[in-house]
């Protein structure tokens, strides 16, 4: 890597440390929620052009017909565009995007990127709730700005707890993952815990820089409070059912217990994935 490239990366990281992350996200959130036509149409058009959004797979294909940028960004897909793998043994991707990393959890440590890892107890913010995953399996799926931004169930289960965990709002791209220790366990996140036929499962929705919100079907849109919030639930969700959504892109981390499932060998870091396609299978 050239000296110029290294300097650019370091400047990018340092800028995130000094920028008022939450204030910036609140400003962006207000802009994204605006229903004033000239504002929302300008933002949607610019975003669509910048990221090459494929509207042909969306249920509503005219981007300017959405009431706000938020509604456009969390758009639903046409029926049949993403089919849920029907094999009873399959574990499916929770989202469109790319694999950041996946594999085995080693004594509670999850590989983040070269030289970096994070701990399940820190990620879930409760050592007892994290214990079942100590030597289990994980997959981290990154949703880029161009992707479909709803998160779905990788396997059927009953939602038992949600934990809103306050935190920072670093970007979650590869550069940041390689340079910010414990990134996914530092950022603001919503932890969703399930009872399944395979034992415990977790799906963690991780916030990021200028992400204007996280929403789940059980809690509605998260209202950041600056404190840990734990809620109990008893909500059964089928494999492929919608679990939540991001208002701007981020990451979903999926956790399973030890010796319950394995990821399919074809999937490695940077593999493209689609919601509903099999990522792994039960043992």
PESUL-V280227 format. One record per pair of residues at least 24 apart in sequence whose C-alpha atoms are under 10 Angstrom apart, sorted by sequence separation. I is the first residue (numbers start at 1). J is the second residue. If there is no record, write none. Layout:
BEGIN
I:J  I:J
END
This chain:
BEGIN
40:64  41:65  44:68  45:69  48:72  57:81  107:131  108:132  109:133  110:134  164:188  165:189  166:190  184:208  189:213  190:214  192:216  217:241  220:244  221:245  259:283  41:66  43:68  44:69  48:73  56:81  57:82  108:133  109:134  110:135  164:189  165:190  183:208  188:213  189:214  190:215  217:242  218:243  219:244  220:245  221:246  40:66  41:67  43:69  44:70  47:73  107:133  108:134  109:135  110:136  163:189  164:190  165:191  188:214  190:216  192:218  216:242  217:243  218:244  221:247  37:64  40:67  41:68  42:69  106:133  107:134  108:135  110:137  111:138  163:190  164:191  216:243  217:244  37:65  40:68  41:69  44:72  105:133  106:134  107:135  108:136  110:138  111:139  112:140  144:172  162:190  163:191  164:192  215:243  216:244  217:245  37:66  39:68  40:69  44:73  104:133  105:134  106:135  107:136  110:139  111:140  143:172  144:173  162:191  163:192  190:219  215:244  216:245  37:67  39:69  40:70  104:134  105:135  106:136  110:140  142:172  143:173  161:191  162:192  163:193  214:244  215:245  216:246  35:66  36:67  37:68  104:135  105:136  106:137  142:173  161:192  162:193  214:245  215:246  35:67  36:68  40:72  104:136  105:137  129:161  142:174  160:192  161:193  162:194  190:222  213:245  214:246  215:247  34:67  35:68  103:136  104:137  105:138  159:192  160:193  161:194  189:222  213:246  214:247  33:67  34:68  35:69  103:137  104:138  105:139  159:193  160:194  161:195  172:206  212:246  213:247  214:248  33:68  34:69  35:70  102:137  103:138  104:139  158:193  159:194  160:195  172:207  173:208  189:224  211:246  212:247  213:248  214:249  240:275  241:276  32:68  33:69  34:70  35:71  102:138  103:139  157:193  158:194  159:195  171:207  172:208  188:224  211:247  212:248  213:249  214:250  240:276  31:68  32:69  33:70  101:138  102:139  103:140  126:163  157:194  158:195  159:196  169:206  170:207  171:208  172:209  210:247  211:248  212:249  239:276  240:277  31:69  32:70  33:71  101:139  102:140  124:162  125:163  156:194  157:195  158:196  169:207  170:208  171:209  188:226  190:228  205:243  208:246  210:248  211:249  31:70  32:71  100:139  101:140  102:141  124:163  125:164  155:194  156:195  157:196  158:197  167:206  168:207  169:208  170:209  171:210  190:229  191:230  192:231  193:232  194:233  195:234  205:244  207:246  209:248  210:249  211:250  29:69  30:70  32:72  99:139  100:140  101:141  124:164  125:165  156:196  157:197  160:200  162:202  164:204  167:207  168:208  169:209  170:210  171:211  190:230  193:233  194:234  196:236  203:243  205:245  206:246  207:247  208:248  209:249  210:250  29:70  32:73  99:140  100:141  101:142  124:165  125:166  155:196  156:197  157:198  161:202  162:203  163:204  164:205  165:206  166:207  167:208  168:209  169:210  170:211  192:233  194:235  195:236  205:246  207:248  208:249  209:250  98:140  99:141  100:142  123:165  155:197  156:198  157:199  158:200  159:201  162:204  169:211  194:236  207:249  208:250  98:141  99:142  100:143  122:165  155:198  157:200  158:201  159:202  194:237  206:249  207:250  208:251  97:141  98:142  99:143  140:184  157:201  206:250  207:251  94:139  96:141  97:142  98:143  156:201  205:250  206:251  207:252  93:139  94:140  95:141  96:142  97:143  98:144  155:201  205:251  206:252  93:140  94:141  95:142  96:143  97:144  154:201  204:251  205:252  206:253  93:141  95:143  96:144  97:145  154:202  204:252  205:253  97:146  98:147  154:203  203:252  204:253  205:254  96:146  97:147  153:203  164:214  202:252  203:253  204:254  96:147  97:148  152:203  192:243  202:253  203:254  204:255  95:147  96:148  97:149  151:203  192:244  202:254  203:255  95:148  96:149  201:254  202:255  203:256  95:149  96:150  151:205  162:216  190:244  201:255  202:256  95:150  96:151  164:219  200:255  201:256  202:257  94:150  95:151  96:152  162:218  200:256  201:257  94:151  95:152  161:218  162:219  167:224  199:256  200:257  93:151  94:152  95:153  164:222  166:224  198:256  199:257  200:258  93:152  94:153  95:154  123:182  159:218  164:223  165:224  166:225  167:226  198:257  199:258  92:152  93:153  94:154  117:177  122:182  123:183  125:185  164:224  165:225  166:226  167:227  196:256  198:258  200:260  92:153  93:154  94:155  113:174  116:177  117:178  123:184  124:185  164:225  165:226  166:227  167:228  191:252  198:259  199:260  91:153  92:154  93:155  112:174  113:175  115:177  116:178  122:184  123:185  164:226  165:227  166:228  189:251  190:252  191:253  192:254  193:255  194:256  198:260  91:154  92:155  113:176  114:177  115:178  116:179  117:180  118:181  119:182  122:185  123:186  130:193  138:201  140:203  164:227  165:228  166:229  189:252  191:254  197:260  198:261  90:154  91:155  113:177  114:178  115:179  116:180  117:181  118:182  120:184  121:185  122:186  123:187  129:193  137:201  138:202  139:203  140:204  141:205  142:206  151:215  164:228  165:229  90:155  91:156  112:177  113:178  114:179  115:180  116:181  117:182  118:183  119:184  120:185  123:188  124:189  136:201  138:203  150:215  151:216  163:228  164:229  165:230  89:155  112:178  113:179  115:181  116:182  117:183  118:184  119:185  123:189  124:190  125:191  150:216  163:229  164:230  88:155  113:180  116:183  117:184  118:185  123:190  124:191  132:199  133:200  162:229  163:230  164:231  184:251  84:152  88:156  112:180  113:181  117:185  118:186  123:191  124:192  132:200  133:201  162:230  163:231  184:252  84:153  112:181  113:182  124:193  132:201  133:202  161:230  162:231  163:232  184:253  84:154  112:182  113:183  130:200  161:231  162:232  77:148  111:182  112:183  129:200  160:231  161:232  162:233  73:145  76:148  100:172  110:182  112:184  130:202  160:232  161:233  73:146  74:147  75:148  76:149  77:150  100:173  109:182  129:202  159:232  160:233  161:234  73:147  74:148  75:149  76:150  100:174  110:184  159:233  160:234  161:235  73:148  74:149  75:150  158:233  159:234  160:235  73:149  74:150  158:234  159:235  160:236  73:150  100:177  157:234  158:235  159:236  172:249  173:250  124:202  157:235  158:236  159:237  171:249  172:250  173:251  124:203  157:236  158:237  171:250  172:251  124:204  156:236  157:237  158:238  123:204  156:237  157:238  155:237  156:238  157:239  123:206  155:238  156:239  153:237  154:238  155:239  156:240  159:243  198:282  152:237  153:238  154:239  155:240  156:241  197:282  198:283  152:238  153:239  154:240  155:241  152:239  153:240  154:241  152:240  153:241  154:242  151:240  152:241  153:242  154:243  58:148  151:241  152:242  153:243  57:148  151:242  152:243  153:244  53:145  54:146  150:242  151:243  152:244  51:144  52:145  53:146  54:147  150:243  151:244  152:245  51:145  52:146  53:147  54:148  150:244  151:245  50:145  51:146  53:148  149:244  150:245  151:246  50:146  51:147  149:245  150:246  174:270  48:145  148:245  149:246  150:247  47:145  48:146  148:246  149:247  47:146  149:248  150:249  149:249  151:251  152:252  154:254  147:248  148:249  149:250  151:252  153:254  145:247  146:248  147:249  149:251  125:228  143:246  145:248  146:249  144:248  145:249  143:248  144:249  145:250  143:249  144:250  142:249  143:250  144:251  142:250  143:251  94:203  141:250  142:251  143:252  141:251  142:252  140:251  141:252  142:253  140:252  141:253  139:252  140:253  141:254  139:253  140:254  138:253  139:254  140:255  138:254  139:255  137:254  138:255  139:256  137:255  138:256  136:255  137:256  138:257  136:256  137:257  134:255  135:256  136:257  137:258  154:275  155:276  133:255  134:256  135:257  136:258  137:259  153:275  154:276  132:255  133:256  134:257  135:258  136:259  137:260  152:275  153:276  154:277  132:256  133:257  134:258  135:259  136:260  137:261  138:262  139:263  151:275  152:276  154:278  130:255  132:257  133:258  136:261  137:262  138:263  150:275  154:279  131:257  132:258  136:262  137:263  148:274  154:280  155:281  130:257  147:274  148:275  155:282  141:269  142:270  139:268  140:269  141:270  123:253  139:269  141:271  142:272  143:273  141:272  142:273  141:273  120:255  139:279  70:212  70:213  25:169  22:167  24:169  94:239  95:240  110:255  22:168  94:240  21:168  22:169  92:239  93:240  94:241  95:242  20:168  21:169  91:239  92:240  94:242  20:169  21:170  90:239  91:240  94:243  21:171  94:244  95:245  105:255  17:168  19:170  88:239  100:251  102:253  104:255  105:256  16:168  17:169  97:249  99:251  100:252  101:253  102:254  103:255  104:256  105:257  16:169  17:170  86:239  97:250  98:251  99:252  100:253  102:255  104:257  105:258  16:170  85:239  86:240  97:251  104:258  16:171  84:239  85:240  97:252  84:240  95:251  113:269  13:170  83:240  84:241  95:252  13:171  82:240  94:252  104:262  12:171  93:252  94:253  103:262  104:263  16:176  94:254  103:263  93:254  102:263  13:175  12:175  13:176  17:180  12:176  103:267  10:175  102:267  103:268  9:175  10:176  13:179  101:267  102:268  103:269  9:176  13:180  101:268  102:269  99:267  100:268  101:269  10:179  98:267  99:268  100:269  101:270  9:179  74:244  75:245  91:261  98:268  99:269  100:270  101:271  74:245  90:261  91:262  92:263  98:269  99:270  100:271  73:245  74:246  89:261  90:262  91:263  98:270  99:271  100:272  73:246  74:247  90:263  91:264  97:270  98:271  99:272  73:247  74:248  90:264  97:271  98:272  99:273  72:247  73:248  74:249  97:272  98:273  70:246  71:247  73:249  96:272  97:273  98:274  70:247  96:273  97:274  69:247  70:248  95:273  96:274  97:275  33:212  69:248  94:273  95:274  96:275  32:212  93:273  94:274  95:275  96:276  99:279  29:210  31:212  92:273  93:274  94:275  95:276  96:277  28:210  29:211  30:212  92:274  93:275  94:276  95:277  25:208  27:210  28:211  29:212  92:275  93:276  94:277  25:209  26:210  28:212  29:213  92:276  93:277  94:278  24:209  25:210  26:211  27:212  91:276  92:277  93:278  94:279  22:208  24:210  25:211  26:212  90:276  91:277  92:278  93:279  21:208  22:209  23:210  24:211  25:212  26:213  90:277  91:278  92:279  93:280  21:209  22:210  24:212  25:213  90:278  91:279  92:280  20:209  21:210  22:211  89:278  90:279  91:280  92:281  19:209  21:211  22:212  84:274  85:275  86:276  90:280  91:281  83:274  84:275  85:276  86:277  87:278  89:280  90:281  91:282  82:274  83:275  84:276  85:277  86:278  89:281  90:282  16:209  82:275  83:276  84:277  85:278  88:281  89:282  90:283  81:275  82:276  83:277  84:278  85:279  87:281  88:282  89:283  82:277  22:224  33:247  32:247  32:248  29:247  29:248  28:248
END
